[in-house]
Amino acid sequence: MEGWKADLAIVYNLATPSSGVQPSFRTIALWRGLARSADASVSTDLLDRLPVSSFGDVARLVLERPVYEWIRAGAGDEEAALDNVAAFRRWRLRPHVLVDVSMVSTATDVLGAPLAVPLLVAPMALQRVVDDDGERATARAVAEVGACLIVAVNATTSIEHIRAAAPDATLWFQLYNWDDRDALARVVERAEAAGCRAIVPLVNTPIGVAHTPPEAGFRLPAGLTFGHFEESPGLDARNTWSYIEWLASRTGLPIVPKGILAAADARRAVDSGARAILVSNHGGRQLHRAMATLDALDDIVNAVGGSAEVYLDGGIRNGSDVLTALALGARAVTVGRPVMWGLALGGQAGVRRVLSSIAGELVEDAGLCGVPATAHTPRDIVVRSPTATGSVPA
Ligand SMILES: Cc1cc2nc3c(=O)[nH]c(=O)nc-3n(C[C@H](O)[C@H](O)[C@H](O)COP(=O)(O)O)c2cc1C
């Protein structure tokens, strides 16, 4: 057994001596005690030795099942969630050789803000469900790595508290299509005042769907509250493009609609005042047969040309995925579920580990592909694989 698996087995068995018992809060406490112990030789060592690709599996052991399922699940038959990941396997890298890659830079800028890495943390609600510090921990990690955090309006920490925890973090703010425009205007003002640099309205949720299989039984744990409302307004299914125009007229911040998959919609968004497009199917948590986001990217990049920045959301699991998306024209990518696993296992250090591991793999792959600056990744380093089926390994 690999070293980290043996360690984990010890932790797991200690906490649940009788086999077959679901991981309990004691397991979580014990894991966290080890992962975050003041004795750094145990703590960082254990977290550092876990491959980031296994964080989801480890989280399955330590999280209560409803919480784990809430994070992992896609809507319906989960085809969209699975295909987001599988889509990357349909591409291969075709390196250029004899390029000076003694220094590989991952620096970029998004909407004029410099980032050390082309990574945005996807807006994800309720982060205090998996970590006491929740959104604050994520924001601090994002600032350490030089990424950007898109704060969810459904956060369990207010934007003011997130900003206070991470004064230097690059923050954007995601909105739901609330049916109460006054409430929307107020929350946009709060985001502006807290120094957010963009507003990210969701446009793929005209109606809500249950993200988690109801039988998993996920509920907001007692004692946790929302940071931006006491009771959420409903969703407005009547919105049309005038909603984007209305938002653009309410704020000087750039508007970045999240949830676009069609090239014509991307153009329409730009015509309505959007400054950038976040290509997304909500991690497969809304329309269960939505196309994979990577498959939508090329057309959208071509459709908007240089008139708007384009970012890819969904399925990013490692540095090779990032390089593929950059080659296909994304200026940056979001990371969703892997960040939640990192937060669950190690709080701020766990999120930092996830982001820096993906960034490290990006540097390695870029170097091997002859790309000294990932902001200028050439299109011709990716080819559609003639053989790959793109199926997700079990
Ligand atoms: C636990 C969880 C909560 C989420 N909450 C929100 C949310 O509040 N607002 C939002 O726009 N998207 C939300 N999303 C979707 C993410 O922003 C993102 O689109 C998706 O996770 C990207 O796919 P990935 O997980 O494969 O990286 C959530 C996703 C997860 C996994």
Ligand as a Chemical Component Dictionary entry (heavy atoms), coordinates in Angstrom:
data_LIG
# 
_chem_comp.id                   LIG 
_chem_comp.type                 NON-POLYMER 
_chem_comp.pdbx_formal_charge   0 
_chem_comp.three_letter_code    LIG 
# 
loop_
_chem_comp_atom.comp_id 
_chem_comp_atom.atom_id 
_chem_comp_atom.alt_atom_id 
_chem_comp_atom.type_symbol 
_chem_comp_atom.charge 
_chem_comp_atom.model_Cartn_x 
_chem_comp_atom.model_Cartn_y 
_chem_comp_atom.model_Cartn_z 
_chem_comp_atom.pdbx_ordinal 
LIG C1  C1  C 0 -20.775 22.403 -3.955  1  
LIG C2  C2  C 0 -21.029 23.314 -5.111  2  
LIG C3  C3  C 0 -21.736 24.489 -4.931  3  
LIG C4  C4  C 0 -21.961 25.358 -6.004  4  
LIG N1  N1  N 0 -22.613 26.531 -5.779  5  
LIG C5  C5  C 0 -22.741 27.422 -6.804  6  
LIG C6  C6  C 0 -23.299 28.703 -6.588  7  
LIG O1  O1  O 0 -23.716 29.039 -5.485  8  
LIG N2  N2  N 0 -23.337 29.561 -7.636  9  
LIG C7  C7  C 0 -22.855 29.227 -8.888  10 
LIG O2  O2  O 0 -22.876 30.045 -9.810  11 
LIG N3  N3  N 0 -22.355 28.005 -9.126  12 
LIG C8  C8  C 0 -22.264 27.106 -8.117  13 
LIG N4  N4  N 0 -21.676 25.893 -8.350  14 
LIG C9  C9  C 0 -21.170 25.586 -9.701  15 
LIG C10 C10 C 0 -19.703 26.037 -9.832  16 
LIG O3  O3  O 0 -19.605 27.443 -9.838  17 
LIG C11 C11 C 0 -19.073 25.547 -11.136 18 
LIG O4  O4  O 0 -19.888 25.939 -12.208 19 
LIG C12 C12 C 0 -18.822 24.060 -11.206 20 
LIG O5  O5  O 0 -18.516 23.512 -9.950  21 
LIG C13 C13 C 0 -17.662 23.829 -12.170 22 
LIG O6  O6  O 0 -17.455 22.505 -12.377 23 
LIG P1  P1  P 0 -16.279 21.658 -11.656 24 
LIG O7  O7  O 0 -16.782 21.358 -10.299 25 
LIG O8  O8  O 0 -16.178 20.468 -12.546 26 
LIG O9  O9  O 0 -15.004 22.476 -11.647 27 
LIG C14 C14 C 0 -21.468 25.022 -7.290  28 
LIG C15 C15 C 0 -20.762 23.831 -7.472  29 
LIG C16 C16 C 0 -20.533 22.981 -6.399  30 
LIG C17 C17 C 0 -19.750 21.720 -6.639  31 
# 
loop_
_chem_comp_bond.comp_id 
_chem_comp_bond.atom_id_1 
_chem_comp_bond.atom_id_2 
_chem_comp_bond.value_order 
_chem_comp_bond.pdbx_ordinal 
LIG C1  C2  SING 1  
LIG C2  C3  SING 2  
LIG C2  C16 DOUB 3  
LIG C3  C4  DOUB 4  
LIG C4  N1  SING 5  
LIG C4  C14 SING 6  
LIG N1  C5  DOUB 7  
LIG C5  C6  SING 8  
LIG C5  C8  SING 9  
LIG C6  O1  DOUB 10 
LIG C6  N2  SING 11 
LIG N2  C7  SING 12 
LIG C7  O2  DOUB 13 
LIG C7  N3  SING 14 
LIG N3  C8  DOUB 15 
LIG C8  N4  SING 16 
LIG N4  C9  SING 17 
LIG N4  C14 SING 18 
LIG C9  C10 SING 19 
LIG C10 O3  SING 20 
LIG C10 C11 SING 21 
LIG C11 O4  SING 22 
LIG C11 C12 SING 23 
LIG C12 O5  SING 24 
LIG C12 C13 SING 25 
LIG C13 O6  SING 26 
LIG O6  P1  SING 27 
LIG P1  O7  DOUB 28 
LIG P1  O8  SING 29 
LIG P1  O9  SING 30 
LIG C14 C15 DOUB 31 
LIG C15 C16 SING 32 
LIG C16 C17 SING 33 
# 
